[in-house]
Amino acid sequence: MSYGNQKLIVSPTLVIVPAPASGTTRNAFAVFDYLKKAFAYYPCETLHWMTYFRELHSFREARRAHPHCPYETLCAEIDDLVEAGFLITEEEYNGPLYGAYRQNWKWDLTTALFHFTVTDNDFHSEQDASEIVAEKVAHMPQPPLAWANAGPAVMLPPIPDSVNEPLYSTIISRRTNRTSTAHPVTSQQLGKCLFAGLGITGEVETPSGWLPLGVTPSGGARNPFEAYVIVRRSAEISPGIYHYSAFEHSLGRIDAELPDRLSHFFANQEWVDDMSVIVVLTAIFERTMWKYEDPNAYRVILIEAGHIAQNIMLAATDQGLSACPTAALSHTGLRELFGLEEMTHVPLYALTLDKPLPYPDRIRAGKATHQVKVET
Ligand SMILES: Cc1cc2nc3c(=O)[nH]c(=O)nc-3n(C[C@H](O)[C@H](O)[C@H](O)COP(=O)(O)O)c2cc1C
């Protein structure tokens, strides 16, 4: 009994669902703690403890309240739930994980369930991923990846791609090119990319005060993103880890050691190790949560990451660089690297920056002709 005389309570982040019928009542339901990502099956009887410990009780109180339950059974069942992390002590309930969650997480259960469940996922190795796709291609037709109009359609004027229309020429040239020429990214290049994504260009007066306006739209002008910048090669900036303040348009150095290899923060994608700079977009959830407590706000934040990233990619392209996006992150690893302690400060999306080699041969420009479905 590691908990001694401490009072116990059921974890506030449990979901309980019926298990698939298997002809036995041993595994009647499944319990999942989404904050710890702990999962187990239990028989029906265990539901009783989940109900009893919705309020704080010590083991002694539990024993007194269950005079017909043999002592050994009581010990074994409660110990098992404590060990699995589904019953926690009062101290843990009020501690840094559950206490912070109860105090700071304003969105509902479904959002929390999704968010914490997809935090720190396991990713396939590149080889496993290619084998899985090869297997799928062989056995499962994929859905059409673009739709064409059939019959009478209003043809729109062609998009100009000449240098006289630099916006469109940049949009058309953007490509995820994961090769590197070990280019020392200049502070001018980096500054333009960061400004294009996160720059603050004004403010607006609202009932909740003056709010920042930026180069990309933000739901409710809540400006939920900050950027952390890992510099490996730069003409003027020393290698290290920095916070980009859009407010000042400055890089503040963080007191953290620059790891030799960074790919383990990015699902072991080896191409990341070659890149000169990595920009990690980090959401500060409470900025948006403060105003919007409905779970759609979570979706808004994810959408905003896309706006910011696209502008960074276009600014990179415009300067002869490639910005490669990746959402395959080790969230906790990056939070530790950047010294982010709040669970609502979440690295969500990253872009590498470097001058790439020319495109590989298998990329061709122009319209897609494969995987197109003609709408009728
Ligand atoms: C949200 C998002 C996440 C991505 N994550 C990865 C990734 O983890 N690794 C990777 O190599 N590419 C990643 N990509 C890049 C895509 O593979 C790439 O955009 C796609 O192949 C199309 O190529 P293009 O960007 O040149 O148009 C991601 C793209 C997006 C939009």
Ligand as a Chemical Component Dictionary entry (heavy atoms), coordinates in Angstrom:
data_LIG
# 
_chem_comp.id                   LIG 
_chem_comp.type                 NON-POLYMER 
_chem_comp.pdbx_formal_charge   0 
_chem_comp.three_letter_code    LIG 
# 
loop_
_chem_comp_atom.comp_id 
_chem_comp_atom.atom_id 
_chem_comp_atom.alt_atom_id 
_chem_comp_atom.type_symbol 
_chem_comp_atom.charge 
_chem_comp_atom.model_Cartn_x 
_chem_comp_atom.model_Cartn_y 
_chem_comp_atom.model_Cartn_z 
_chem_comp_atom.pdbx_ordinal 
LIG C1  C1  C 0 0.083 19.470 -41.491 1  
LIG C2  C2  C 0 1.210 18.897 -42.321 2  
LIG C3  C3  C 0 2.089 18.009 -41.725 3  
LIG C4  C4  C 0 3.160 17.493 -42.444 4  
LIG N1  N1  N 0 4.021 16.650 -41.803 5  
LIG C5  C5  C 0 5.075 16.163 -42.482 6  
LIG C6  C6  C 0 6.012 15.313 -41.846 7  
LIG O1  O1  O 0 5.885 14.992 -40.679 8  
LIG N2  N2  N 0 7.058 14.872 -42.560 9  
LIG C7  C7  C 0 7.249 15.215 -43.864 10 
LIG O2  O2  O 0 8.239 14.780 -44.445 11 
LIG N3  N3  N 0 6.391 16.018 -44.493 12 
LIG C8  C8  C 0 5.311 16.505 -43.858 13 
LIG N4  N4  N 0 4.441 17.344 -44.476 14 
LIG C9  C9  C 0 4.720 17.776 -45.864 15 
LIG C10 C10 C 0 3.885 17.021 -46.881 16 
LIG O3  O3  O 0 4.362 15.710 -47.033 17 
LIG C11 C11 C 0 3.949 17.781 -48.205 18 
LIG O4  O4  O 0 3.282 19.010 -48.021 19 
LIG C12 C12 C 0 3.284 16.986 -49.320 20 
LIG O5  O5  O 0 4.044 15.886 -49.694 21 
LIG C13 C13 C 0 3.008 17.852 -50.552 22 
LIG O6  O6  O 0 4.202 18.432 -51.040 23 
LIG P1  P1  P 0 4.354 20.000 -51.216 24 
LIG O7  O7  O 0 4.379 20.604 -49.840 25 
LIG O8  O8  O 0 5.664 20.165 -51.944 26 
LIG O9  O9  O 0 3.200 20.505 -51.985 27 
LIG C14 C14 C 0 3.340 17.855 -43.801 28 
LIG C15 C15 C 0 2.449 18.760 -44.396 29 
LIG C16 C16 C 0 1.401 19.268 -43.660 30 
LIG C17 C17 C 0 0.461 20.229 -44.318 31 
# 
loop_
_chem_comp_bond.comp_id 
_chem_comp_bond.atom_id_1 
_chem_comp_bond.atom_id_2 
_chem_comp_bond.value_order 
_chem_comp_bond.pdbx_ordinal 
LIG C1  C2  SING 1  
LIG C2  C3  SING 2  
LIG C2  C16 DOUB 3  
LIG C3  C4  DOUB 4  
LIG C4  N1  SING 5  
LIG C4  C14 SING 6  
LIG N1  C5  DOUB 7  
LIG C5  C6  SING 8  
LIG C5  C8  SING 9  
LIG C6  O1  DOUB 10 
LIG C6  N2  SING 11 
LIG N2  C7  SING 12 
LIG C7  O2  DOUB 13 
LIG C7  N3  SING 14 
LIG N3  C8  DOUB 15 
LIG C8  N4  SING 16 
LIG N4  C9  SING 17 
LIG N4  C14 SING 18 
LIG C9  C10 SING 19 
LIG C10 O3  SING 20 
LIG C10 C11 SING 21 
LIG C11 O4  SING 22 
LIG C11 C12 SING 23 
LIG C12 O5  SING 24 
LIG C12 C13 SING 25 
LIG C13 O6  SING 26 
LIG O6  P1  SING 27 
LIG P1  O7  DOUB 28 
LIG P1  O8  SING 29 
LIG P1  O9  SING 30 
LIG C14 C15 DOUB 31 
LIG C15 C16 SING 32 
LIG C16 C17 SING 33 
# 
